[in-house]
Amino acid sequence: MANFSYLFENMDRARRLEKEYEDSQALEAIANGLNVDEEFWQNFLMVLNNTEALSALLGIPAIKLNKWRGRITKYLTKHLETTGEDYDVKKKRKFVDTSDFE
């Protein structure tokens, strides 16, 4: 017969394994993006500057898209720390179209 502490330990272990799996999958996605193009994630983060338009395109609530920037930056930084690569994770930028240049 299992007692509560045994059940709790198994639940905790399962939660940690799930988190480790999620982290490894996220790091794999980051590596895939960097393999596509060295500036892939920087470009994607610039697309995330307009969450309302991206929300309409993808059919995802803008509130969820707002969380993506932090998650991508977190895992990008984690990936670069583990690989030892030097990469500048830039902050959110907004471009203002002044129509001065064509």
N, C-alpha and C positions, 0 to 999 in steps of 0.2 A: 504494500500500500504506500503510495507516494504521499509525502507530507508537503506542506505549503512551501517550505524553504527549497525543497527539491524542484517543485514546480516553478517557483520564482527564478531559480538559477537557470533552469532550462529556457524559460522565456527570455531572460536577460541574455543568455548565450545566443539564442536565435536572433534577437534584435541586433546584437553586435555583428553577427555574421551577415545579416541583411545590410547593415550600414557599410561594412567592408566591401560587400559585393557592389553596392551602389557607388561607392567611391571608386572602385576599380573600373566600373563601366564609364563613369564620368571622366576619369583620367584617360581612358581609351578613346573616348569621343574627342577630347582635347587633342590628343596625339594625332588622330585622324584628320582633324581640321588643320593642324600644323603641317601635315603631310600633303594636303591639298595645295596649300599656299602658306608661305611663312607669315603673311599678313591677314590670314583668314579671320582670326578672332578679332583683330583690330577692326577690320571691315564690318564684321557682323555686329560688333558693339556700336559702330556708327549707325548701322541700320536700326538698332534698338533705340536710337535717339528719338525716333518718331513712333512711340508705342501705339498711338491711336490708329495710325495708318496700318501698321503691322498687325494690329489686333483685327482690323477689318479684313485684311488679306488672309490671315490664317484662321480666323474664327475663334480666337483665343481671347479671353478677357484681358484687358490692358493691365489689370492689377497683377495678373500672373506674369505678364511680360516684364513688369517692373522688377520682379525678383530675379529674372534671368541674368541681369548684369552682374549682380553680386555673386551668384553661383558660378558664372563663367569666370569671373575674375579670381574667385577663390580657387577653383580647380586649375586654372591656367597658372597661377602662382605656385600651387602645390606641384604641378607637373614640372615646371621650370626649376623648382628647388630640388626635385628628385633627379632630374637629368643634368643639372648643373649648367643649363643653357642660360645665356644672357639675353633677355627679352624685356622690352619696356612695356609694361601694362599701363596704358594711358587712361586718363580719366575721361568721363563723358564730355563730349564736345558738341556744341551746337553751331551750325553754319548759318550765317545770315546772308541771304542772297541780296547783294546790293546792286546787281546788274551793271557793275562797273566793268566787268570783264566778260568777254564772249567766248 
